[in-house]
Amino acid sequence: MSEAAVDTIERGVFQRTKKIQAIIFNKNRLSALRADMFFGLEHLYSVDVSGNRIAIVEPLTFANLRSIRHLDISSNQLQTMPMDTFDNSFQPEPNDRRVIYACNNPWLCNNQLDWFRNLLRSNADIDIDKPNCISACNSDLNVCPAKGTPLRDVDFCQSDNPPQPLRGTALDYVGWIILAIILTILMISICLLALIRYGMSHRHKKKKDQEIDDEQRIMSGAYQASMISRSYAPSHAGIDLDLPKAHSLEDRPTYFT
């Protein structure tokens, strides 16, 4: 149904035809693709929703579609898609062409779209461009990659987001770490001063004890030398004995019988 000004698709409308293989809703007024639109359509091979106003794709919109090989989402307002949009779909098969036309969309090439760009890089056989219509990045807050960069190109950006200053808990941890370092240095300094003081005190006490020992040896040697000199000194004083006075024979009386 092309160019019919359709802006809404009722729930379950496609599921009424179980073996539907192609859905064409290009050049209408659709603004979103719901997850229930294509659910359970195991035979669906091609979907064309190009030329609408689609800005939102819900999670799992094109997931678990085993037969799908052709998707045209070009010329819409898509900036990003959920990571699980194509889960278990577009599986590679030998000699089978896969198409995801994604050109002419204002793709926002930030980290939320990396999964899609990596999918395209690792599956080079998937066609994403039309003649004169290149699938490219439109803009990014960090101006990297530059506007017009093809979706498949590898970006050489340092970071998708500028570095943020430390805040909250991280900054608190830095403060605590600095405080711990200062306290550690202070404790080490106190311990070193205590050891130095103990060493000086011990050395002073040892020196004082040595001086006392030297004085005692000197005094002991002097005392022994004094005693030896007294034992060998000559005696000049006479021995005072209380004896009776001596008498001669002439002084004694003579008795004759």
C-alpha positions, 0 to 999 in steps of 0.5 A: 500500500504505497502513497496512501497517507497511512499513519497507523497500522492496526494490531494483528492486521498482517497476522491475518495472512499467515504466509504473507511474504512481502509488506509494502508501505512506502511513502506513507505517514508512519512515525513508529514501528511497533514490536507486534507489527511483524511478530510471528510472520515466519514467511515474511521475506521483504518489508518496504517502509521507506519514505515515511516519518519513522523516528522510533523502532521498538525493541525486537521489531524485526526479530525472529523473522527467519525468512526476511532478506530485504528491508527498506527503511531509507528516507525516514527520521531514524537516528538510532535503533535498539540493539535487539532489533534484528535478533535471529533475523537476517541470518547468512545463507550461501548464495543469498543476498541480504538488503537493509537499505538505511540511507537518507536517515539522520543517524546519530553515530554514538555508542548506542548505534555501535551495535548496528555499525558493527553488524554492517562491518562484520557482514559486508555482503549486506547492501545498505546503499542505493544509487546516489543514496549513502548510509552515513552519519548525520551528526554527533554531539562530539562531532566525531565521527564527522557528518557524512561518515559512512556507517560502515567506516571505522571511527578513529575517535578517542571517546564517544563522550568527553571525560568527566571530572571526578565527583561524589564517591570517587572524589571522596575516595581520593580525599581519604587516600591522601589523608591516609598517606599523610597519617602514614608519613606522620606515624613513620616520622614519630616512630623514627624520632622515638627510635633515634631518641631511644638510641641516644639515651641508650648510648648515653647510659652506656657511656655513663656506666663505662665512666663509673666502671673506670672510676671504680677500677682506678680507685681500687688500683690506688687502694691496693697500691697504698696497702702494698707500700705500707706493708714494706715500709721500715719501723722507726718507733721502738717497742715500749716494754714495762721492765724493772730497772736494771741494777749492777752487781755493785748496787746489790748488797752482799751478804756473807755467812 
